[in-house]
Amino acid sequence: MSLPLLEEEIGYVFSLPILPDFLTGYEFVKFYMDINKGKIQADRTIEEYFDIIRFEEADRHRLIKGYSHGMKNKIQMLCFIISRPPLILLDEPLTSFDVVVALEIKKLLREMKQDHIIIFSTHILQLAADLCDELVILNNGTLRQIPAETLHSPEFEEQIIALLKDEDHD
């Protein structure tokens, strides 16, 4: 049985973050939690959420205007971690994070994919191999599904590169 997906059931993280520069990170996350009160589980405090993404205490209370690209991306990711929509769309989700935060986010995504649909775009083949159950390649405007056995084979990267080279020269 399939049900229609409502707009509010989709979470999206932009590759170029769009956040209100006039708020602090803390104010924005608190506002986000307040307006989504009826939709989120109150199992963590705002401080615990910030700790998940390793957001420094002092940075939480600085204006978003002064945040780096990576810090803004962390705030965006935090919103879907808080609201946990059934469908999550991510555009290059880990590219602006340091290694420690990227590993934490990967761990969270693995946990969340058990009861969420997560669709993301990436140019990092290892990330796709680590997180994906299914893989689709977009090359020259054409989508091509990659067999699951390819995704989990030791020659995964070589096979994808060969596929992309072949398609580029058709």
Residue pairs with C-beta under 8 A, 6 or more apart in sequence:
5 86
5 87
8 39
8 85
9 85
9 86
9 87
10 85
10 86
10 87
10 88
10 89
11 79
11 80
11 83
11 84
11 85
11 87
11 88
11 89
12 88
12 89
12 90
12 91
13 73
13 76
13 77
13 79
13 80
13 88
13 89
13 90
13 91
13 93
14 76
14 91
15 91
15 92
15 95
16 69
17 69
17 72
17 73
17 75
17 76
19 28
19 64
19 67
19 72
19 75
19 76
20 28
20 64
21 63
21 64
21 65
22 63
22 64
22 65
23 31
23 63
23 64
24 60
24 61
24 62
24 63
24 64
25 50
25 55
25 59
25 60
25 61
25 62
25 64
25 67
25 71
25 75
26 46
26 50
26 60
26 61
28 64
28 75
29 46
29 49
29 50
29 75
29 78
29 79
29 82
30 46
32 79
32 82
32 83
33 40
33 46
33 82
36 82
36 83
39 83
40 82
40 83
40 84
41 84
44 52
49 78
49 81
49 82
50 60
50 78
52 78
52 81
52 104
52 108
53 74
53 77
53 78
53 81
53 101
53 104
53 105
54 100
54 101
54 104
55 71
55 74
55 75
55 78
59 67
59 71
64 72
64 75
67 75
68 96
69 96
70 96
70 97
70 98
70 101
73 96
73 97
74 97
74 101
77 93
77 105
80 88
81 108
84 112
84 116
85 116
86 116
86 117
87 116
87 117
87 118
87 119
88 112
88 116
88 117
88 118
88 119
88 120
89 119
89 120
90 118
90 119
90 120
90 121
91 120
91 121
92 120
92 121
92 122
92 123
93 105
93 109
93 120
93 122
94 102
94 105
94 106
94 122
94 124
94 127
95 122
95 124
97 105
106 127
106 130
106 131
109 118
109 131
110 131
112 118
113 131
113 133
118 131
120 131
121 138
122 128
125 156
125 157
125 160
126 157
128 135
128 151
129 151
129 152
129 156
129 157
132 151
133 148
133 151
134 145
134 146
134 148
134 151
135 145
135 146
135 150
135 151
136 143
136 144
136 145
136 146
137 143
137 144
137 146
137 160
137 163
137 164
139 163
139 164
139 167
139 168
140 167
140 168
142 167
144 163
144 167
146 160
146 163
150 156
150 159
150 160
153 159
